[in-house]
Amino acid sequence: MANTTDHISMPTTTTDDFAYKTTVATRIELPDRAERDVILEAAGYNIFNIDARNVYVDLLTDSGTGAMSDDQWAALLRGDEAYAGSESFHELRAAVADVMGFEQIVPAHQGRGAENVLYGALLEEGDVVLNNTHFDTTRAHVATQDADPVDCPAPEAWEMDSTVPFKGNLNIDRALEVIAEVGPENVPAIVVTITNNSAAGQPVSVENVRRARELANEVGAVLVIDACRFAENAYFVQQCEEGYAGATVTEIAREQLAFADAVVMSGKKDGLVNAGGFVAVADDPGLDDLFETCKQRGILYEGFFTYGGMAGRDMAAMAVGLREAVEHSYVAGRVASVRELADGLAEAGIPVYQPPGGHAVYIDAGKFFPEIPSAEFPGQALVCELYREGGIRGIELGSLVFPDADRPELTRLAVPRRTYHREHRQHVIETVEAVYERRETVSGYRIAGEPSMPELRHFTADLEPIEK
């Protein structure tokens, strides 16, 4: 049932097929060009240091930046703020069970809180963690436990123009090589991130997760799924993996997640909320100790295990959001809007990673600025120029975020859910095109100051331009 095709044939759905009626509007303003230059310099050329009021189209992240539905806002008003046994906790647990198939959850204030709870329970010094591709906070949490995060991306992951499906898959052959090198006793966890954010948001097939499950069984490892974009991933499976065209997004999501021993979730993505997350552990006697340890760590670091750093109203809103995220009309429109942005950029001659993923468009900054070497952060140069040119905030996902990694120089434009419209996407396209036309005038950057933890340096590092 789960064989993949040899190319992706994406649906022809456009964003016009799905509509939301806007009932609340937020004013945005574009500072003038001279002001943007001053703001950028004052920020140390680090886009994280720019105030949101000075950003016109904010594509820094899709995490917690989306618009909630009227049903979610209604749920906020009904939130139960009881410290223990909140009704909102029971609503969230029921939604996780119905949509994702897990009865046991430990709430957290967001995804990285959930990572701290889970990986602190799983790992110890000297361990090795395999992942299709670690994201920045995941890598940092593994490193904080004095363990070694090892990426095992699919062979096609960095073939920017390849239309091979499921380029986000875990490379099973590479994982086997690493296990043979370090010994299976040193690999307590195998992680599959769906979709694979650090590999251009590419989806992961059900078949690949099935094989990861088999591998985890062979070596006695816990299989973890980072499920923050599980609904988008399930939609790609529906569209691109043989045997799933007739299945619903919910059915696919439950089948794929059922292979996991544990799930780590940022509700700020496919939970469609502005705060919150959780760890979910399978109801298996062999995992009772893991669940209990996660509960205790949750109490220590997040809050009592029936709220875990979230207000009751946030849990209530996430319970609604999880159910909305797997509605076909929502997720199809979501993916189509991202594809529309990618197609517009590609038509303008911009080197864009293909095929586009479900939450973001990734620009090949190395090709965009061929004269800027990796050591001078071409992705960060593009980030700065997009703000300078059009007040757009994106993020570098190249050598600044992933030092010493063998990966392309990417700039990510992450699209918040249900927030921006076609006019905003057109502004982004025109801005990128304008920067591209003057690309030969742009210089690279050097680091002027950085924190001690390299996995997180991009959040707070100061940079300065290199004179051409």
C-alpha positions in Angstrom: 0.0 0.0 0.0 2.7 2.5 0.9 5.0 2.4 -2.2 5.9 5.9 -3.4 5.7 7.2 -6.9 8.9 8.4 -8.7 7.7 12.0 -8.9 5.4 14.4 -7.1 2.1 15.3 -8.8 0.7 18.0 -6.7 -3.0 18.9 -6.6 -4.3 21.7 -8.8 -6.2 23.3 -5.9 -5.6 27.0 -5.6 -6.1 29.2 -2.6 -9.2 30.7 -4.2 -11.0 27.4 -3.6 -10.9 28.0 0.2 -12.0 31.2 1.9 -12.0 32.7 5.3 -14.0 35.7 6.2 -11.9 38.3 8.1 -13.7 39.6 11.3 -10.7 41.2 13.0 -8.1 43.3 11.2 -4.6 44.4 12.3 -3.0 47.5 10.8 0.5 47.0 9.4 2.8 49.8 8.2 6.0 49.7 6.1 8.7 52.0 7.6 10.4 54.1 4.9 13.7 52.9 3.4 16.0 55.1 5.4 14.3 54.1 8.6 14.7 50.4 7.7 18.4 50.9 7.1 18.7 52.4 10.6 16.6 49.7 12.2 18.7 46.9 10.6 22.0 48.4 11.7 20.7 49.0 15.3 19.6 45.3 15.4 23.1 44.2 14.7 21.9 42.8 11.4 20.1 40.1 13.3 16.4 40.0 12.3 15.4 38.7 15.7 16.3 42.1 17.2 13.8 44.0 15.1 10.4 44.9 16.7 7.4 43.4 15.1 5.8 46.8 14.6 8.7 47.6 12.2 8.0 44.5 10.1 5.6 44.7 7.1 5.2 41.0 6.2 6.6 38.7 9.0 7.7 35.4 7.6 10.2 34.7 10.4 8.3 31.7 11.5 4.9 29.9 11.3 5.2 29.0 14.9 2.5 30.6 17.0 2.0 33.4 14.5 -1.2 32.2 12.8 -4.8 33.5 13.2 -7.2 31.5 15.3 -10.7 30.7 14.3 -13.9 32.1 15.9 -14.5 28.6 17.4 -11.0 28.8 19.0 -11.7 32.3 20.4 -14.9 31.0 21.8 -13.1 28.2 23.5 -10.7 30.7 25.0 -13.6 32.3 26.9 -14.6 28.9 28.2 -11.2 27.9 29.4 -11.0 26.3 32.8 -8.1 27.7 34.8 -8.1 25.1 37.6 -4.5 24.2 38.7 -5.3 20.5 38.8 -7.8 18.5 36.8 -8.8 21.3 34.5 -11.7 20.6 32.2 -9.6 22.2 29.4 -6.9 19.6 30.0 -9.5 16.8 29.5 -10.7 18.5 26.3 -7.1 18.7 25.0 -6.4 15.1 25.9 -9.6 14.0 24.1 -8.6 15.9 21.0 -5.1 14.4 21.0 -6.6 10.9 21.4 -9.2 11.5 18.6 -6.9 13.2 16.1 -3.5 11.7 16.9 -4.3 8.4 18.7 -2.5 9.0 22.0 -4.3 8.9 25.4 -1.3 9.9 27.6 -0.1 13.5 27.3 2.1 15.9 29.3 1.4 19.5 28.4 4.2 22.0 28.0 4.3 25.8 27.3 5.6 25.1 23.8 7.5 22.7 21.7 10.9 23.3 23.2 9.4 22.8 26.6 8.2 19.4 25.5 11.6 18.6 24.0 13.2 19.4 27.4 10.7 17.1 29.2 11.1 14.2 26.7 14.8 14.3 25.9 15.8 14.9 29.5 13.9 11.7 30.3 15.4 9.7 27.5 19.1 10.7 27.2 22.3 10.7 29.1 25.9 11.6 28.5 27.5 9.7 25.5 24.2 8.8 23.8 23.6 9.2 20.1 20.3 10.4 18.7 19.5 9.8 15.0 17.1 12.2 13.3 16.1 12.7 9.6 17.3 16.3 10.3 17.5 17.9 13.8 16.0 21.3 14.1 17.9 24.0 16.1 16.2 23.6 19.4 16.1 19.8 19.1 19.8 19.7 18.4 20.4 22.0 21.4 18.3 19.8 23.7 20.2 16.7 22.7 23.5 18.5 23.1 22.4 19.8 26.5 22.1 16.2 27.7 25.8 15.7 26.6 24.5 13.5 23.8 25.4 13.6 20.1 22.7 14.6 17.5 23.4 12.9 14.2 21.4 13.8 11.0 20.4 11.1 8.6 18.7 13.0 5.8 17.4 11.3 2.6 20.0 11.1 -0.2 17.8 13.5 -2.3 17.3 16.0 0.6 19.7 18.6 -0.9 18.9 18.0 -4.5 17.2 21.4 -4.8 15.4 20.7 -8.2 14.6 17.0 -7.7 10.9 16.1 -7.7 11.4 12.8 -5.9 8.7 12.6 -3.3 9.3 12.5 0.4 12.7 14.1 0.4 12.2 14.6 4.2 12.6 10.8 4.9 15.0 9.3 7.4 17.9 7.7 5.6 17.6 4.2 7.0 20.9 3.1 5.4 22.8 6.0 6.9 21.1 5.3 10.3 22.4 1.7 10.1 25.9 2.9 9.4 25.9 5.2 12.4 24.5 2.4 14.6 27.2 0.1 13.5 29.8 2.7 14.3 28.6 3.7 17.8 26.9 0.4 18.9 23.1 0.0 19.3 23.4 0.3 23.1 24.4 3.9 22.6 21.4 4.8 20.5 18.4 5.2 22.9 16.3 7.2 20.5 15.5 7.6 16.8 13.6 10.7 15.9 11.6 11.4 12.7 10.4 15.0 12.2 7.3 15.4 10.1 7.5 17.4 8.0 11.3 17.8 8.0 11.6 21.5 8.7 15.4 21.6 8.5 15.3 19.9 5.1 13.2 22.5 3.5 9.9 21.3 5.1 9.8 18.2 3.0 7.3 15.4 3.9 8.0 12.0 5.3 6.2 8.9 3.9 4.3 6.4 6.0 6.5 3.7 4.6 9.6 5.5 5.9 8.1 5.8 9.4 7.2 2.1 9.3 10.9 1.3 8.4 12.1 3.5 11.2 9.8 1.6 13.6 11.4 -1.7 12.5 14.9 -0.2 13.0 14.0 1.0 16.4 12.8 -2.4 17.3 16.0 -4.0 16.1 18.2 -1.8 18.2 15.9 -1.4 21.2 15.5 2.4 20.7 12.5 4.6 21.4 11.0 5.9 18.2 10.0 9.6 18.6 8.0 11.5 16.1 8.3 15.3 16.2 4.7 15.9 15.0 4.4 19.6 15.0 3.3 19.6 11.3 1.7 16.2 11.3 -1.4 17.4 9.5 0.5 19.0 6.6 2.6 15.8 6.3 -0.5 13.6 6.2 -1.9 15.8 3.4 1.2 15.2 1.4 0.9 11.5 2.0 -2.7 11.6 0.8 -1.6 13.4 -2.4 1.7 11.6 -3.2 2.0 8.2 -1.5 0.5 5.2 -3.3 -2.5 3.7 -1.6 -3.6 6.7 0.4 -5.6 8.8 -2.1 -8.9 7.6 -0.6 -7.9 8.1 3.0 -8.7 11.2 5.1 -6.0 13.4 6.6 -7.0 12.2 10.1 -6.8 8.5 9.1 -3.4 9.0 7.6 -2.1 11.0 10.6 -3.3 8.3 13.0 -1.7 5.5 11.0 1.6 7.3 10.7 1.8 8.4 14.4 0.8 5.0 15.6 4.3 3.7 14.9 5.8 6.1 17.5 6.5 5.3 21.1 6.4 9.0 21.9 5.4 12.2 20.2 6.8 15.7 20.8 4.5 18.4 19.7 4.5 22.2 19.3 0.9 23.2 19.2 2.0 26.5 17.7 2.1 24.8 14.3 -0.6 22.3 13.5 -2.3 22.9 16.8 -3.2 26.3 15.3 -2.6 28.2 18.5 -0.2 30.9 19.7 1.2 29.0 22.7 1.5 25.4 23.9 2.7 21.9 23.2 2.9 18.5 24.8 4.7 15.1 25.0 2.5 12.1 24.2 3.5 8.6 25.1 2.0 5.4 23.7 -0.2 3.4 26.1 2.3 0.5 26.4 3.4 -1.1 29.7 7.0 -1.0 28.4 6.8 2.8 28.3 5.2 3.4 31.7 8.5 4.5 33.2 9.1 6.9 30.4 5.6 8.5 30.8 6.0 8.7 34.6 9.4 10.4 34.2 8.0 12.8 31.7 5.2 13.7 34.1 7.7 14.4 36.9 9.9 16.5 34.6 6.8 18.3 33.4 6.0 19.2 37.0 9.5 20.4 37.6 10.0 22.5 34.5 6.6 23.3 33.1 3.9 23.1 35.8 1.5 20.5 37.1 0.9 17.8 34.5 -2.7 18.9 33.8 -1.7 22.3 32.6 2.1 22.2 32.0 2.8 25.8 31.4 -0.4 26.6 29.5 -3.4 28.5 30.7 -6.6 26.5 30.5 -7.8 28.8 27.7 -4.8 27.9 25.6 -5.5 24.2 26.1 -9.1 24.7 25.1 -8.1 26.6 22.0 -5.6 23.9 21.0 -8.2 21.2 21.4 -10.3 23.0 18.8 -7.3 23.7 16.6 -6.1 20.1 16.4 -9.5 19.1 15.0 -9.5 22.1 12.5 -5.9 21.3 11.3 -7.0 17.9 9.8 -10.0 19.3 8.0 -9.3 18.8 4.3 -10.4 22.3 3.2 -8.1 23.9 5.7 -4.9 21.9 5.1 -5.4 21.8 1.3 -5.7 25.6 1.2 -2.8 26.0 3.5 -0.4 23.9 1.3 -1.8 25.6 -1.8 -1.0 29.1 -0.5 2.6 28.1 0.2 2.9 26.6 -3.3 1.5 29.8 -4.8 4.3 31.8 -3.2 6.9 29.3 -4.3 5.6 29.3 -7.9 5.5 33.1 -8.1 9.2 33.2 -7.0 10.2 30.5 -9.4 8.5 32.2 -12.3 10.5 35.3 -11.4 13.7 33.3 -11.8 14.4 32.9 -8.1 16.2 29.7 -7.1 13.6 28.0 -4.9 13.8 24.6 -3.4 11.4 22.2 -5.2 8.9 20.9 -4.5 7.7 23.4 -1.9 6.8 22.0 1.5 3.7 22.7 3.5 4.7 25.6 5.7 7.5 27.6 4.0 9.3 28.5 0.9 13.1 28.0 0.9 15.3 30.1 -1.3 18.8 28.8 -2.3 20.8 31.8 -1.1 24.0 30.2 -2.3 22.7 30.4 -5.9 21.0 33.7 -5.3 24.4 35.2 -4.2 27.0 33.0 -5.9 29.8 35.5 -5.1 29.2 35.3 -1.3 31.0 32.3 0.2 29.4 30.2 2.9 31.7 31.6 5.5 30.1 35.0 4.9 26.5 33.8 5.3 24.7 34.4 2.0 21.4 33.3 3.6 21.8 36.0 6.2 22.7 38.5 3.5 19.4 37.7 1.8 17.5 38.0 5.1 18.9 41.5 5.7 18.2 42.6 2.1 14.6 41.4 2.2 14.0 43.6 5.2 15.9 46.5 3.7 14.0 46.3 0.4 10.5 45.5 1.5 10.2 45.2 5.3 10.0 41.4 5.1 11.4 39.2 7.8 12.6 35.7 7.0 15.3 33.5 8.6 18.6 32.1 7.6 18.8 28.3 7.7 22.3 27.8 6.4 25.8 28.0 7.9 24.8 30.6 10.6 22.0 28.4 12.1 23.8 25.1 11.4 27.6 25.7 11.8 29.8 22.9 10.5 26.9 21.2 8.8 27.1 19.9 5.2 24.0 21.6 3.8 23.0 24.3 1.4 22.7 28.0 2.2 19.0 28.5 2.6 16.7 31.4 3.5 13.3 30.3 4.8 10.1 32.3 4.3 7.7 30.7 6.7 4.0 31.4 6.1 1.8 32.0 9.2 -1.5 30.2 9.1 -4.6 32.0 8.0 -2.8 35.4 8.3 -1.6 36.8 5.0 -3.4 37.1 1.7 -2.5 37.1 -2.0 -1.5 40.8 -1.9 1.0 40.1 0.8 2.5 37.2 -1.2 2.7 39.4 -4.3 4.6 42.0 -2.2 7.0 39.3 -1.1 7.6 38.1 -4.7 8.2 41.7 -5.9 10.6 42.3 -3.0 12.7 39.2 -3.6 12.8 40.0 -7.3 14.0 43.5 -6.6 16.9 42.2 -4.4 17.7 39.6 -7.1 18.1 42.3 -9.7 20.8 44.1 -7.6 22.3 40.9 -6.1 25.8 41.8 -7.4 25.9 44.8 -5.1 25.2 42.8 -1.9 28.0 41.8 0.4 28.3 39.1 3.1 28.5 39.3 6.9 30.8 38.3 9.7 29.9 37.6 13.3 30.7 40.4 15.7 29.6 38.7 18.8 27.9 35.4 19.7 26.7 33.3 22.7 28.6 30.3 24.0 26.2 27.7 22.6 26.7 27.4 18.8 23.4 25.6 18.3 21.5 28.7 19.3 23.8 31.5 18.2 21.5 32.8 15.5 19.0 34.0 18.0 21.2 36.5 19.7 24.4 36.9 17.6 25.5 40.3 16.4 26.7 40.6 12.8 28.3 43.2 10.7 28.5 43.6 6.9 31.8 42.9 5.1 32.8 45.7 2.8 32.9 44.7 -0.9 
